[in-house]
Amino acid sequence: MKQTMLISEIIDAIPHRFPFLLVDRVVEIEQGTRIVAYKNVTINEEFFVGHFPGRPIMPGVLILEAMAQTAALLVYATLQPKDASEAHQRARANADIFFMAIDAAKFRRPVVPGDRLQFEVTVLRQKSTVWKFKALATVDGERAAEAELMAKWALPSAAAAGAPAESAPASEDSSGGGAA
């Protein structure tokens, strides 16, 4: 099933907010398989004030974060089907997705104001609550960045979510990873 998400739906799906929400629109979702989204990069982005004065370039770490947010949206769309029960949706809506690892990150071209940064994230594998993705960021079809990302989906306790009990991970990753 292919879907799209507007900014209002993105805001409902992940906890990030301006200036750290780095996905403007999802144009395609194949649940459990892949997602395509984009960010319109504008000169008004706060990070351009200091990166770099006179030659604004989007920081690579923020491109990685945007790809991770896109991956989180794919997990959300996969685990939050629109036809799920209300209790199931409440439990899933309170879940978090935590960044666990970045591998093989490469930056191919600068991303500058005026670029439309497109993200394509594909699931490489998923086992239990851990997901591994291949992420690609492009501008006008040209590779800007790529990486393999790993994330863990963490369902809150059933009591906190007000939903029937489901098994939740016993502990968080101790590597210090943050929410995607």
C-alpha positions as CSV (number, residue, x, y, z in Angstrom):
1,M,0.0,0.0,0.0
2,K,1.5,3.4,-1.0
3,Q,0.8,6.4,1.1
4,T,1.9,10.0,1.6
5,M,2.2,12.2,4.7
6,L,1.7,15.9,5.0
7,I,3.6,18.0,7.6
8,S,0.7,17.8,10.1
9,E,0.8,14.0,9.9
10,I,4.6,14.0,10.3
11,I,4.3,16.1,13.4
12,D,1.7,13.6,14.8
13,A,4.1,10.7,14.0
14,I,7.5,11.8,15.4
15,P,8.3,14.0,18.4
16,H,10.6,16.4,16.6
17,R,9.7,20.1,16.3
18,F,11.1,23.2,14.6
19,P,14.0,23.8,14.3
20,F,14.8,20.1,14.6
21,L,12.0,18.7,12.4
22,L,13.9,18.0,9.2
23,V,11.3,16.3,7.0
24,D,8.7,18.4,5.2
25,R,6.7,15.8,3.3
26,V,6.5,12.1,2.6
27,V,5.7,11.3,-1.0
28,E,5.7,7.5,-0.9
29,I,5.5,4.8,1.7
30,E,5.6,1.1,1.1
31,Q,4.9,-0.2,4.6
32,G,7.8,-2.3,5.9
33,T,9.8,-1.8,2.8
34,R,10.7,1.8,1.8
35,I,9.9,5.5,2.1
36,V,10.6,8.6,0.0
37,A,10.4,12.0,1.7
38,Y,12.0,15.4,1.2
39,K,13.1,18.6,2.9
40,N,13.1,22.0,1.2
41,V,16.3,23.6,2.3
42,T,15.9,27.4,2.8
43,I,18.3,30.2,3.7
44,N,16.1,30.7,6.8
45,E,17.4,27.5,8.5
46,E,19.0,28.5,11.8
47,F,22.1,26.4,11.2
48,F,23.1,28.5,8.3
49,V,23.9,31.4,10.6
50,G,27.1,29.7,11.7
51,H,27.6,27.0,9.0
52,F,29.2,28.8,7.2
53,P,28.9,32.6,7.1
54,G,29.1,33.7,3.5
55,R,28.9,30.1,2.2
56,P,25.9,28.3,3.8
57,I,26.2,24.5,3.7
58,M,23.8,22.2,5.5
59,P,25.7,20.2,8.2
60,G,26.2,16.6,7.3
61,V,25.1,15.5,10.7
62,L,21.7,17.1,10.1
63,I,21.4,15.3,6.8
64,L,22.0,12.1,8.7
65,E,19.4,13.1,11.3
66,A,16.9,13.9,8.5
67,M,17.5,10.4,7.0
68,A,16.9,8.9,10.5
69,Q,13.7,10.9,10.9
70,T,12.6,9.5,7.6
71,A,13.4,6.0,8.7
72,A,11.4,6.6,11.9
73,L,8.4,7.7,9.8
74,L,8.6,4.4,7.9
75,V,8.6,2.4,11.2
76,Y,5.7,4.5,12.4
77,A,3.7,3.9,9.2
78,T,4.5,0.2,9.3
79,L,3.5,-0.3,12.9
80,Q,0.6,2.2,13.0
81,P,-1.7,1.0,10.2
82,K,-4.7,3.2,9.8
83,D,-7.1,0.3,10.3
84,A,-5.6,-0.7,13.7
85,S,-7.7,-0.8,16.8
86,E,-7.9,2.4,18.9
87,A,-6.0,0.8,21.8
88,H,-3.3,-0.5,19.4
89,Q,-3.0,3.0,17.9
90,R,-2.7,4.7,21.4
91,A,0.1,2.2,22.4
92,R,2.0,2.7,19.2
93,A,1.6,6.5,19.2
94,N,3.5,6.6,22.5
95,A,6.4,4.5,21.3
96,D,9.8,5.9,20.5
97,I,12.4,5.1,18.0
98,F,16.0,5.4,19.1
99,F,19.0,5.8,16.9
100,M,21.5,2.9,17.5
101,A,24.2,3.1,14.8
102,I,25.4,4.8,11.7
103,D,27.6,2.9,9.3
104,A,29.2,3.6,5.9
105,A,28.2,7.3,6.0
106,K,29.4,9.2,3.0
107,F,28.9,12.8,1.9
108,R,29.0,13.4,-1.9
109,R,28.0,17.0,-2.5
110,P,27.2,20.1,-0.4
111,V,23.5,20.8,0.3
112,V,22.8,24.5,0.1
113,P,19.8,26.9,0.4
114,G,17.4,26.3,-2.5
115,D,18.0,22.6,-2.7
116,R,15.2,20.1,-2.3
117,L,16.8,17.3,-0.4
118,Q,15.1,14.0,-1.1
119,F,15.5,10.9,1.1
120,E,14.9,7.3,0.1
121,V,15.1,4.9,3.0
122,T,14.9,1.1,2.5
123,V,14.6,-1.6,5.1
124,L,17.6,-4.0,5.0
125,R,16.3,-6.1,7.8
126,Q,14.1,-6.0,10.9
127,K,14.3,-8.4,13.8
128,S,12.1,-7.9,16.8
129,T,12.3,-4.2,17.7
130,V,15.6,-3.5,15.8
131,W,15.5,-2.2,12.3
132,K,18.4,-1.7,9.8
133,F,18.1,0.7,6.9
134,K,19.9,1.9,3.8
135,A,19.4,5.6,3.4
136,L,20.2,7.8,0.5
137,A,19.8,11.6,0.2
138,T,19.8,13.2,-3.2
139,V,19.5,16.7,-4.8
140,D,18.1,16.8,-8.3
141,G,19.0,13.1,-8.7
142,E,22.6,13.6,-7.6
143,R,23.8,11.8,-4.5
144,A,24.4,14.1,-1.5
145,A,24.8,11.6,1.3
146,E,24.3,7.9,2.1
147,A,24.5,5.7,5.1
148,E,23.3,2.5,6.8
149,L,21.2,3.3,9.9
150,M,20.1,1.1,12.8
151,A,17.3,2.0,15.2
152,K,15.3,0.4,18.0
153,W,11.6,0.8,18.4
154,A,10.7,1.0,22.1
155,L,7.0,0.5,23.1
156,P,6.2,2.2,26.4
157,S,4.7,0.2,29.3
158,A,1.0,-0.7,28.6
159,A,0.0,1.1,31.8
160,A,1.6,4.4,30.6
161,A,-0.1,4.1,27.2
162,G,-3.5,3.1,28.5
163,A,-3.6,0.0,26.3
164,P,-3.5,-3.8,26.6
165,A,-0.2,-5.2,27.6
166,E,2.4,-6.0,24.9
167,S,6.0,-7.0,25.4
168,A,8.3,-4.0,25.6
169,P,12.1,-4.1,25.4
170,A,13.7,-4.9,28.7
171,S,16.2,-2.2,28.5
172,E,17.4,0.6,26.3
173,D,20.6,0.5,24.3
174,S,23.5,1.6,26.5
175,S,25.4,3.2,23.6
176,G,23.9,6.6,24.4
177,G,21.9,6.7,21.2
178,G,19.1,9.3,21.0
179,A,15.7,9.4,19.5
180,A,15.8,9.3,15.7
